[in-house]
Amino acid sequence: MNTAEKVALILALWVGVGGTWAVSSTLVQLADLEEAKQLNDQAVQLLQQGQYAEAVPSAQKALNIREKALGPDHPDVAQSLNNLEALYKVTMQTLLNDTNHLPSTLSLHGTKRRTK
């Protein structure tokens, strides 16, 4: 939503509802959604830089904000879920790749780990 659309929405709510509460609530929601967009962009950037663990909290927070503001069926919520899924997948793959480079036996809490 661009700035003109945001202003039009605010004015429509102001005139249509006739209350300050609706406008302030909408402003808070718009600010929250802007924060979610910035967090989502940050998560994507960190993912592209290979900083997967650092990206997860931003992606989770963006998802939480969007789901609360827009509801679970909104396309922006789906985008956040997809980004979080990608982060989890690449993090899991990285962990699996790292364990393939461990010695053939490794003592973990008193047990031996065997590798193929």
C-alpha positions as CSV (number, residue, x, y, z in Angstrom):
1,M,0.0,0.0,0.0
2,N,1.5,3.3,-1.1
3,T,1.3,6.6,0.9
4,A,-1.7,7.9,-1.1
5,E,-3.6,4.7,-0.5
6,K,-2.8,4.9,3.2
7,V,-4.0,8.5,3.4
8,A,-7.2,7.7,1.5
9,L,-7.9,4.7,3.8
10,I,-7.4,6.9,6.9
11,L,-9.7,9.6,5.5
12,A,-12.3,7.1,4.6
13,L,-12.3,5.6,8.1
14,W,-12.4,9.1,9.6
15,V,-15.4,10.2,7.6
16,G,-17.2,6.8,7.5
17,V,-16.8,5.9,11.2
18,G,-16.6,9.4,12.6
19,G,-14.3,8.4,15.4
20,T,-10.8,9.1,16.5
21,W,-10.4,5.6,17.8
22,A,-10.8,4.0,14.3
23,V,-8.2,6.3,12.8
24,S,-5.6,5.8,15.6
25,S,-6.2,2.0,15.5
26,T,-5.7,2.1,11.7
27,L,-2.5,4.1,12.1
28,V,-1.2,1.6,14.6
29,Q,-2.0,-1.3,12.3
30,L,-0.3,0.5,9.4
31,A,2.8,1.1,11.5
32,D,2.8,-2.6,12.6
33,L,2.5,-3.7,9.0
34,E,5.4,-1.5,8.0
35,E,7.5,-3.0,10.8
36,A,6.5,-6.5,9.5
37,K,7.6,-5.5,6.0
38,Q,11.0,-4.3,7.3
39,L,11.4,-7.4,9.4
40,N,10.5,-9.6,6.4
41,D,13.0,-7.7,4.2
42,Q,15.7,-8.1,6.8
43,A,15.0,-11.8,7.1
44,V,15.3,-12.2,3.3
45,Q,18.5,-10.3,3.2
46,L,20.0,-12.4,6.0
47,L,18.9,-15.5,4.2
48,Q,20.6,-14.4,1.1
49,Q,23.8,-13.7,3.1
50,G,23.7,-17.2,4.6
51,Q,22.9,-15.9,8.1
52,Y,20.1,-18.4,8.6
53,A,20.0,-18.4,12.4
54,E,19.9,-14.6,12.6
55,A,17.1,-14.5,10.0
56,V,14.6,-16.7,11.9
57,P,13.6,-14.3,14.7
58,S,12.9,-11.5,12.2
59,A,10.9,-13.9,10.0
60,Q,8.9,-15.2,13.0
61,K,8.1,-11.7,14.3
62,A,7.0,-10.5,10.8
63,L,4.7,-13.5,10.6
64,N,3.2,-12.9,14.1
65,I,2.6,-9.2,13.3
66,R,1.0,-9.9,9.9
67,E,-1.2,-12.7,11.2
68,K,-2.5,-10.6,14.0
69,A,-3.1,-7.6,11.8
70,L,-4.4,-9.3,8.6
71,G,-5.7,-12.7,9.7
72,P,-4.4,-16.1,8.8
73,D,-5.6,-16.2,5.2
74,H,-4.0,-13.0,3.9
75,P,-1.4,-13.3,1.1
76,D,1.2,-11.4,3.1
77,V,0.8,-14.0,5.9
78,A,1.4,-16.7,3.3
79,Q,4.5,-14.9,2.1
80,S,5.8,-14.8,5.7
81,L,5.1,-18.5,6.2
82,N,6.9,-19.3,2.9
83,N,9.9,-17.3,4.0
84,L,10.0,-19.0,7.4
85,E,9.7,-22.4,5.7
86,A,12.6,-21.6,3.5
87,L,14.7,-20.6,6.5
88,Y,13.9,-23.8,8.3
89,K,14.7,-25.9,5.3
90,V,18.0,-24.3,4.6
91,T,18.9,-24.4,8.3
92,M,18.1,-28.1,8.5
93,Q,20.1,-28.8,5.3
94,T,23.0,-26.9,6.7
95,L,22.9,-28.8,10.0
96,L,22.7,-32.1,8.0
97,N,25.6,-31.1,5.9
98,D,27.7,-30.1,8.9
99,T,27.0,-33.5,10.6
100,N,28.3,-35.3,7.5
101,H,31.7,-33.8,8.2
102,L,31.9,-35.1,11.7
103,P,34.3,-38.0,12.6
104,S,32.9,-41.5,11.9
105,T,32.3,-42.0,15.6
106,L,31.3,-39.3,18.0
107,S,30.3,-39.7,21.6
108,L,27.0,-38.0,22.3
109,H,25.7,-38.3,25.9
110,G,27.5,-41.6,26.3
111,T,26.4,-43.1,22.9
112,K,28.4,-43.6,19.7
113,R,27.3,-42.0,16.5
114,R,27.9,-44.0,13.3
115,T,28.1,-42.4,9.9
116,K,27.7,-44.1,6.6
